[in-house]
């Protein structure tokens, strides 16, 4: 009799646990996603939010698209959440590769795809240039000339694209967007290369600067995890597909002032 009671209790618990995970998701997926028992989400803090960058609110709390998506993922997996900050998305990629964090939301190029486990894209990021006043740059064709100096952020998809494209202009590699903006502001760089949403906000603080209308690169932004976690990759893929289909991604983008229509792969 006692054995029967114990068996019924075991079956009941197993059924309850099985109902906690959406259909098709292995119960072990959250453990594969967060081996430490905490979901460590990497973010880059900036002065203005984008699809990949977050900010600090008046209470010094993180807010932005990666924060919203990180919270939703942790809630779905039933995991405690911890945010870890980095200076740029290149550092996030390094931290993922070293399994120092479990999840990040960042632009994905072929190099990152080879290094990381990459899930669905949720935004298409256009990269272009912010140019200083008096630099004589009115289009992309004006950039790659002898004597031109372009600031770019270390270990990013944008920097790798510049190194492939630019033959004459010199590239100044820096750690953060603030460092790049400082070079432009002080005349030590003629332009800085980055995603358009970030450059639009930076231009407001550099008098006379302009952001080129043309773009030199379009990069998909996606959820990424350390490579070699197949159950975790299946889990975050399902999560992002559901978040896009339900409009959760679009709402997160719209909360930071980004129009999702025509930009989010969920609607293309």
JOBELTA-V269886 format. One record per backbone hydrogen bond with DSSP energy under -0.5 kcal/mol. NH is the residue of the N-H (numbers start at 1). CO is the residue of the C=O. If there is no record, write none. Layout:
((NH/CO) (NH/CO))
This chain:
((5/1) (6/2) (7/3) (8/4) (9/5) (10/6) (11/7) (12/8) (13/9) (14/10) (15/11) (16/12) (17/13) (18/14) (19/15) (20/16) (20/17) (21/17) (21/18) (25/22) (26/24) (29/26) (32/28) (33/29) (34/30) (37/34) (39/80) (40/38) (41/39) (41/82) (42/40) (42/103) (43/84) (44/52) (45/43) (45/86) (46/54) (50/53) (54/44) (55/63) (57/61) (60/57) (63/55) (65/50) (68/64) (69/65) (70/66) (71/67) (72/68) (73/69) (74/70) (75/71) (76/72) (77/73) (78/74) (79/74) (80/37) (82/39) (84/41) (86/43) (92/88) (93/89) (94/90) (95/91) (96/92) (97/93) (98/94) (99/96) (100/95) (101/95) (102/40) (103/40) (104/224) (105/42) (106/104) (106/222) (108/220) (109/107) (113/109) (114/110) (115/111) (116/112) (117/225) (118/116) (119/223) (122/221) (123/221) (124/263) (125/123) (125/219) (127/217) (128/194) (130/192) (131/210) (132/190) (135/132) (138/136) (142/139) (143/140) (144/140) (145/143) (148/145) (150/170) (151/191) (152/172) (154/174) (156/153) (160/156) (161/157) (162/158) (163/159) (164/160) (165/161) (166/162) (170/148) (172/150) (172/170) (173/171) (174/152) (180/176) (181/177) (182/178) (183/179) (184/180) (185/181) (186/182) (187/184) (188/183) (189/183) (190/149) (191/149) (192/130) (193/151) (194/128) (196/126) (199/195) (200/196) (201/197) (202/198) (203/199) (204/200) (205/202) (206/203) (207/205) (209/206) (210/131) (212/129) (212/210) (216/127) (217/127) (219/125) (221/123) (222/106) (223/120) (224/104) (225/117) (227/115) (229/226) (233/229) (234/230) (235/231) (236/232) (237/233) (238/234) (239/235) (240/236) (241/237) (242/238) (243/239) (244/240) (245/241) (246/242) (247/244) (248/243) (249/243) (251/247) (252/248) (253/249) (254/250) (255/251) (256/252) (256/253) (257/254) (258/253) (259/257) (260/258) (263/260) (264/260) (267/264) (268/265))
